[in-house]
Amino acid sequence: MECRIIKSPGNGTLAILNRRKGSGPKSIIDNHDAVGLVQGKLIEMVCAADVAEKAVGVTVEDIRGSCPQNMIMLAIFGDTASVVAAIEEIKRKEKDHEW
């Protein structure tokens, strides 16, 4: 599983993520201090989404890859501290095999 954090994402970056959003509401995601990106296997992404939502107040969206039915990446939107905390908790849970 790979994780990255984009602080102060640009308008173009947000536009890419909004175009590639998978399921859920079609409302536009904007005005966030940071975006955490998590990529891996489907089972890991479902667990990571659950961990992020339970850890802090963030919005989690699945991002479509080359095959729309495969969820291989998550975008975690929120303020910088919350996104960092969510990513750290995901990494901790994965390392400790707690999911």
C-alpha positions as CSV (number, residue, x, y, z in Angstrom):
1,M,0.0,0.0,0.0
2,E,1.3,3.5,-0.9
3,C,0.3,6.7,0.8
4,R,1.0,10.4,-0.1
5,I,-0.2,13.7,1.2
6,I,-0.8,16.8,-0.9
7,K,-0.9,20.0,1.1
8,S,-2.8,22.9,-0.4
9,P,-3.8,21.0,-3.5
10,G,-4.1,23.1,-6.7
11,N,-7.4,23.6,-8.6
12,G,-6.2,21.3,-11.3
13,T,-5.4,18.5,-8.9
14,L,-8.8,18.9,-7.3
15,A,-10.4,18.8,-10.7
16,I,-8.7,15.5,-11.6
17,L,-9.8,13.9,-8.4
18,N,-13.4,15.2,-8.8
19,R,-13.6,13.8,-12.4
20,R,-12.3,10.4,-11.2
21,K,-14.6,10.1,-8.1
22,G,-16.3,6.7,-8.0
23,S,-19.4,6.0,-6.0
24,G,-21.2,8.3,-3.7
25,P,-22.5,11.8,-4.0
26,K,-21.5,13.7,-7.1
27,S,-21.0,16.9,-5.2
28,I,-17.7,18.7,-5.9
29,I,-15.0,18.3,-3.4
30,D,-13.1,21.6,-2.9
31,N,-11.7,24.0,-0.3
32,H,-9.6,21.5,1.6
33,D,-6.2,22.1,3.1
34,A,-4.9,18.7,2.2
35,V,-5.6,15.5,0.3
36,G,-4.3,12.1,1.4
37,L,-3.9,9.5,-1.4
38,V,-3.8,5.8,-0.5
39,Q,-3.4,3.2,-3.2
40,G,-3.5,-0.6,-2.9
41,K,-5.6,-3.7,-3.1
42,L,-9.4,-3.5,-2.8
43,I,-9.5,-5.1,0.6
44,E,-6.9,-2.7,1.9
45,M,-8.8,0.3,0.5
46,V,-12.0,-0.7,2.2
47,C,-10.3,-1.1,5.5
48,A,-8.3,2.1,5.1
49,A,-11.5,4.1,4.4
50,D,-13.0,2.7,7.6
51,V,-9.9,3.5,9.6
52,A,-9.7,7.1,8.2
53,E,-13.3,7.9,8.9
54,K,-13.2,6.6,12.4
55,A,-9.9,8.2,13.3
56,V,-10.7,11.9,12.5
57,G,-13.2,14.1,10.7
58,V,-12.2,13.6,7.1
59,T,-14.1,12.9,3.9
60,V,-13.1,9.7,2.0
61,E,-13.8,9.1,-1.7
62,D,-12.9,6.2,-3.9
63,I,-11.0,7.2,-7.0
64,R,-11.5,5.2,-10.2
65,G,-8.5,3.7,-11.9
66,S,-8.3,2.4,-15.4
67,C,-11.2,0.0,-14.7
68,P,-14.1,1.9,-13.2
69,Q,-15.3,-1.1,-11.2
70,N,-11.9,-1.5,-9.4
71,M,-11.4,0.7,-6.4
72,I,-7.7,1.0,-6.1
73,M,-7.2,4.4,-4.7
74,L,-8.7,6.6,-2.0
75,A,-8.7,10.3,-1.6
76,I,-8.9,11.6,2.0
77,F,-10.0,15.2,2.1
78,G,-9.8,17.5,5.2
79,D,-7.6,19.9,7.0
80,T,-3.9,19.1,7.0
81,A,-3.8,17.8,10.6
82,S,-6.8,15.5,10.1
83,V,-5.4,14.1,6.8
84,V,-2.0,13.5,8.4
85,A,-3.6,11.8,11.4
86,A,-5.8,9.6,9.1
87,I,-2.8,8.5,7.0
88,E,-0.7,7.8,10.1
89,E,-3.5,5.7,11.6
90,I,-3.9,3.8,8.3
91,K,-0.2,3.0,8.3
92,R,-0.2,2.0,11.9
93,K,-3.1,-0.4,11.5
94,E,-1.5,-1.9,8.4
95,K,1.8,-2.4,10.1
96,D,0.3,-4.0,13.2
97,H,-2.1,-6.1,11.1
98,E,-5.1,-4.7,13.0
99,W,-7.6,-5.0,10.2
